[in-house]
């Protein structure tokens, strides 16, 4: 016995098992393997002894095994260490809250399936796990979250206090090969570190179908990939870092009641219902009666000036040095003319005239992912410099007063959209600080081009949204996210921050339900929608900005950006702090 894994289950123990075997410390016994048909790990007699709380001879029980991880090692690490005093101990760790959520959704949920055991699994195995872990370690109180977390923290302290420091590694699997190889004095393999055992894989190994698993365990469901989808997400050869992010918007804030009056909808019963149910409470708009009285074409100068003003305000917050910027990419839902916002910003900040300038139009709420992808590609041609993304929106330029002939779609659009701008600074330097973009992907759902479109006429304008938009997006979202996570090697339980598009109440709720998230997971998106409305192109940047401010992501944590926009296009981007 070379290595004893003393970390609780759901702290990356399956990944650790495979890694240890790769490094020559195998075969490695993982508790989950003992629940598979025809593979008891230990002899049935030993499981029966553990089930009855009897002592066993660990040298006999673990004969032939080079290491052990998961619950068996966590519960009996002290006894096993006595049998092999020269063995090394690895305490796998994880954020306590995410550990509890993952345990609840998988390991502890298996207790509900004991009546339908995997064919051939020894009853003593299940009895031993029930007695030693759920009744022993957690005293039958695992559903008491506070108590379970107390046990989690107490166990960590006990291991640290009882194992000699020179024989102990406190290990987070997100750190990969390096600390593990140093501890075991082994060369770093050329193969990628194994990130295994998301919830779907757990239920597959356990032998139960996801349809029979408890509802809170189903969030790992996967299905066969549509051949039209990309086989792999886009990864930069050197992942770019988000070195800065700022938002800016109009000073004037409107309540929903004020917007109803401004748009002559105060007496419209349908509009009142939509405005009250859409999830927006207030929003910033550069809108007044004079602008409403003008045509779309007549607003051109005012709208372009608004976009520049808010963009300049956001860029100034970054404290950016114009000489460092090699590329600037600006984006709006649509453009009323030229020069573009990117050109105006180069002039406004007196940047180098050689600065590359690009302007992206029409991508709307899904813009964040393609904008970051484009900026990352541009940085590869400009080592040592930075790229600036400016996503700006003036929905005031589209809003129009109501008329008797208005469609209900126009009313819906009038209820949710606001003005805003975000500026993001990207750095390709390996030493740059901030969340790194590990991978990204965009997927356009076929046959949905008409779901989101600008409706423009000589005397009227609005953003047309079909009623089925939330359902269209949610229907494919689970499968798209599962495939993306699978291909990036990040399991669902490793996502610490869900950065969901605040497109509207039904959009957020649809994403929440499709991804089996909690209300807390999407609370930042809910609050951004309530306080700003859907600000179109920069909307997801607002959620990311608020997530950083409120939740202070810690080094090593992951965030998954999910955007939904015209097309209908779903954008996915994995960040790691």
N, C-alpha and C positions, 0 to 999 in steps of 0.2 A: 504494500500500500504506500504509494508515493505522495498522493495528494488527497486531502479531505476537504470537501466543499461544505462550509458551515453556514452558507447563506440560505435563507428561506426560499421555498419555491416561488416562482414568478419574479425572480431577480436576475433573470438571464441564465438560468442553470442549464437549459438545453443547449444554448450556444456555448456555454463553458464546457459542457461534456464533450462536444465535438472538437472544441479547441484543444482540450487536454489530450484527447486521443491523437490529434494532429501533431502535438508536441512530444509524443512518446510516453505520456503518462496514463495510457489506457491498458486494458479496456476500462471504461468508466461506467459505473453503475448509476443510473438516473432513476429515481423513484417511479417516474411516469412509465418507464419501460416495463415495470413490474405489473402494470395494469393491462398490458397487451396480451392478447390470447397466446398461450403457449410460451410465455416468457416471464417467469416469476422472479428473475434476478437472484433472489435467495431461495434456498430450498424451502419447500412448503413447511417443514418442521420448524424452521427458524421464524417464518412468518407467524406460525401459530404461537410460538413462544412470545414474540413481540405483541401479538394480539392479546395475550393473557397477561402482559406486563412482566414476563419472566426474563431473567438475565440470559444472555447467550454468549457463546464463545466467538468473539468477532474474528479471531484469526481463522477459525474454521468456517464461519459464515461467509466471510469475504475472501476466501481463498481463490486466487486466480484473478482477482480484480486489482487494477493498478491505481484506481481512484474512485471516489464516490461523490456525488453532488446531489442537491435538492433536499427534500425533507428528511431522508434517512440520515444524511450527514449532518443536517441542521439539528435534528433532535438528539443524535447520539455522538456528536463529534468528540465529546470529552472521553467517552468510553473507547471509541475507535482510536483516539490519540494515545490512550494508555496502552492499547495493544501494539501500536506502532509509534513509539515516542519520537522517532526521527522523521516522521511524515510532515509535510508542509500543509498549512491550513489556508484556504482561500475563503474569505468572507465576501461573497457577492452582495452588492448593495444597490439600492434604488431609492428614488424619492418615495417616501412613506405613503403619501396619499395615492399616487398612481399605483403603487404596489397593492394597496388594499382594494382599489377598484378592479385591478386585473385579477386578483385572487377571487373576488366576489363573482366576477364574470366567468371564471373558468374552474379553478381548482375546487373552491368551496361549493360551486354549483353542481359538481359531480355527485354530491351527497343526494341530490334530488333524483339521480339516475341509478342509485345502488340497486333499486328493485329491478332494473333492466341491465344487469351486469354484462360486460363484454363476454361473448361466448368463450368459455375455457379459462376465464380469469379466476384465480384461486380466491374463494371467499375470505381466507385468512389474510390476504393482501389488503382487501378493503377494510376488514375488521382491524388490522394493525394500524392502517392510516387513520381510521376513525378514532381508535383508542389512543394512539401515541400522539397524533397531531391535534385533531379537533377537540378531543376531550382532554388530552394531556397538556399540550403546549398552550392551547387557548381556553382550557377549562370549560368547553362547551359554550363559550361566549363570543365566538368569532363575529356573529352579526352585530355585536356591540362595537361600533367603529372605534370609539375612543379606547375601549379596552384592548382591541386587537392592535391598534397602533402603539399602545403602551407596551404590549408584549414585543412587538417588532423592535422598538427602540431598546427595550431591556435586553433582548437577545443580542443585539449588536454590542452593547456594552459588556455583556458577560463574555462574549467571545474575545473581545479586545483585552479584557482584564485577565482572562485565564490562559490565553495562548502566548507563549514567548514572542516578543515583537519580531525577532529575527526569523521566526518560522511562520509569520502571518502576513498575508497580503489582503488589504481591503481594496476590493476590485469592483469597478463599474464597467460592464461589458462595452459601453460606448467608447471606452478608451482603447479598445482593440488589442492588437498583439503586443505592443511595446512593454507595458508594465508586467504583463503575464510572462513574457519571454525573459525579462530581466530577473523576475522572481525565481523562475525555474531554470535559469541559466541555459536557455535554449535559443538557437538562432531564430530570427523572425522569418516565418514562411513567406513564400512569394504569393501564395493564394490569399484572397480577401478573407477578412475575419468573418466567421459564420454568424449571421444574425438570424436566429431561428425561433420557431415556436410562438407565432402569434396565436390568437384565439382559435382561428380556423384550424391551424395545425394541431392545436391541443385537442380539439374535439375529434379530429381525424385519428390521432394516435390513441385516444381513449377508446375509440371504437363505436362512438355514438354519433348518429347523424345530427346535423345542425338543426334539422326540423324537430328533433326530439329533445334538443338541449333547451335549457331555460332561456327565456327571451333575452335576458341581459347578457347571454353568452354568444348571441348570434351575430354580433357586429363584425365578426371576421369572415362572414360568408363570401365565397368566391364562386365564379362561374367560368365556363369556357370563354376564352377571349374571342371577340369579334375579329375576324381576319382583317377588317378595315382599320383597326386600331394600330398605333405605333407599337412595335415590339419592345421598345425600351425608351425610358425618359431621356431627355437631353441632359448630359453632364458636361460641365466645362472641364477642360484639362487641368485648369487651376481654378477652383471654385472662387467666385467673386464674393466680396464682403460688402454688406450694407453698412457703410461707414457713417451715414447720417440720414435722418428722415425728419421732415418738418411739414406742417400743414398750415394753411392760411385760408381765410374766407371773409365774406363781407361783414362789416360791423353790425348791419341791421339784421335783427332776429325777428322772425314772424312766428306767431302761434298759428295753429291750424285754423282757428276762427278768423284770424286776421287775413289769412290767404283766401279763405272762402269769400270774405267780403270784397277783397281786392279783385278777385276774378268773377265777381257778380254771381256767386254760387251760394250765398248765404241762405237763400230760400229754397234751394234745391234739396229735396229730401234724400235722393240717391247720393248726391255729393256729400251730404252731411254724414251719411252712414259710412261711405268709403273713407273719408278723411278721419273719422274717429276710430276706424278698425285697422288701418294700414300699419300701425306701429310708429308713426311719426307724431311727435308732440310739438316740435318747433324746428325751424330750419333757417339758414342764412340765405338771403336772396338780394341781389342787386336789382330790385324791381320796384317800380313805382307806376303811377297812373300815366305819366308821360311816355314811358317805354311801352306800356300796354296799348297806348293809342297809336303807336307806330307799327309799320310793317316789319317783317323779318329783315328785309333789305335795309330798311331805315334804321335798324338797330346796329348795323355793322360796326360803325366806328365806336359806339359806346361799349359793345360787347368785347371787341378787340382790346380796348383800353382797360376794361375790367379784368380780362384774362392776364394781361401784362402786369397790372397792379398787384394782383394776388400772387402771381408767379414770382415776381420780384420779392415780395414780402416773405414767401416761403424760402426762397434761395438765400436771402440775407440771414435767415435764422440758422442756416447751416454753417455760416462763417466761412464760406468756400473762397478759396483763392482761385481767381479766374485762370491764372497761368497753369494750374494743375489739371484743368479740364481739357481733355482731348476730344471728347464727343458730348454733344448735348442732344437729347431726344425729347421732343415735346409731343403731347398727345391731347386731343380733345375729341368729343363725340363727332363733331363735324367742324369744318373750317368755313368761315364766311369770306375768306380772301387771303391775299398775301400782302406783305411778307409774313411768313409763319411766326408762330410764337417763339420758336427756336432762334430764328434770325433776330427777332426783337430783343431777346434776352442777351444774345452775344453783343449787340450794340449797347444795350442798357448797362451791362456790367463791363464794357470795354474789354471783352475777352480777346484772345488772339484771333485775328481774322482767319487764321488757318483752321480754327476749330471746326470739326465735322458737325454738320447740322442736319437733323432729320425731323420730320413732323409726321405723326401717324394719326389718321382720322378714322372714325367710324367703328373702332373696336369697342368703345364704350366701357362698360363695367368689367369686361374681361381683359382690359388693357395691361394690367400689372404684369402678368406672366410674360407675354410677348415683349413688352418693353424691357424687362430685366434680361430676357434672353438676347435681345438685340444689343443692349448695352454691354453685356458680357462678351459677346462676340467682338464688338468694337474694341474692347480693352485689350484683346489679344494682339491687336495691331499697334497698341500704344503702351508698351510696358513702362511702368513707373508713373503713369498718369491715371487720371480718374475720369469717370463718366457721370454725367448729370441727367437724371430723368425728371421731367416736369409734366405732371398730369393735371390738367386744369379743365374745369367745366363751368360754363355759365348756362345753367338751365333756364335762367331768366330770359335768355335770348330766344327760347322756344315757347315759353308760357304765353298763353293768350286768354283774353276774357271769354266768358262763356257766351254761346249763342244757342238759340232754340234747336238748331239742327245738329248740335254737337253729338258725337258718339260717346258711349260710356267709356270707351278706351281713353279718350282724351281726359275725361274726369279722373280716371285712375292715375294717369300720368301726372296730372296737376296736383294730386294728393301727396306724392311721395318725393319728388325731386327737389334738390337744393343746389346751391352754388358752392364750389370749393376748389382747393388746389393743394397738391402735395408735391414736394421736391425730395428726391432721393439721390444720395451720393453713393456711387459704387466704386470700390477699390479692388484691384486685382492683386495687390501686394499680399504675400503670405503672412506678413506680420501685422496686417491691418486688423483692427478690433471691430466687433459687431457681428451680427448673425451672418453666417455664410450660406450662400445658395448652393445646396448640394445637387439638386436636380429639378427639372421642370418639364411640364408637358401641357399641350393644349389639345382639346378634342372638340371638333364641331359635330353636333348631333345632326345626322342627315334629315332632310325634309323639314327643317325648322326655320328657314330663312325669314319667313313672314311673322315670326313670333315677336320680334322686336324690330321696329323700323321707325325712322323719322317720317312724319307725315307733313309735307310742306306744300303750301299753296300760296297764292299771291296775297291773300288776306287772312291766312290762318296757319298755325303751326303747332305741332305737339308730337310727343313720342308715343307711338302706338304700341301697346302691350296686349297680347292676347290673354284671355282669362286663364288658359291652360298652361301659361309659362311656368309657374312653380312646379306643377306636376311633371312637365316635360323635363325640367332640370333634375328633379329629384329621382325620376324613374331610372336614369342611367348612372346617377352619382355614386351609388354604393359600389357598383362594379368597376367604375373608372378609378375610384380611390383605392379599392382593393388591389387592382392591377398595378397601379402606380406604387403603392407601398411595397408590394411584392418585388417589383423590379428595382426599387431603390434600396432594398435590404433593410428597411425600417418597418418594424411591426407596429400595428395600431396602438399597442400599449406603450410604445416609446414616444408617441406624440403627446407632448406636454401642453401645447397651446394650439387650439383650433381657430384659425383666422378665417372666418366665414363671411362671404359677401353679404353686406347689409342691404339687399335689394328691395326688401319689403318684408312685412311680417310673415307672409306665407312662404317666401323664399327661405327665410331663416328657419322657420319651423319645418319646412320640407327637407332641408339639409340636415337639421338636427335629427329628425326621425329616420331619414335614409341611412345616416351614419351611426345610428344608435348612440347619440351623444346625450349628455345631460343638459339641463337648462343652464347650469353654471358654465359648461363648455362654450356656449354661444352667447353668454351674457354681455360680453363686450360688443358683439355685433348688434345685439338688441339695443344697447345703450347708444351706440353710434347712430343707429337708425332713428331712435327717438330724439336725439339732440341735434342731428344735422340733416336727416332725411337721406335719401339715396343721392349721393353727389356724383354719380356716374363714373367717369374715368378714374378719378382718384379715390373712389369709395373704399377699396380694400386697403389702400395706404392709410386711411383714417383708422381702420380697425387695427392694423399692425402698430400704428403710432400709439393708440390707446392701450393696446396689449402690453407694449414695452413700458409705458408710463405706469400702468396699474399693477401689472403682475411681475414686473422686474425679472424676466427670464434669466435663469442661472446658466453658467457655462456647462455645456454638454446637453442642454435640453433641446428638444426639437419642436418646431412649429410647422404646421401644414397650412399653406395658403390655398383657399378654394374660391375661385372667382366664377361668376356666371354672367354672361353677357350676350350681345347680339350674335346670332349665328344658327341656333343657340350654341354658344361656345363655353366649355368648361375649362378653366385654367387651374393647374395644380403646381405648387412649388414647395419644395421641402427646404426648410431653414434649420440650421443648427447654430446655437449660441456657443 
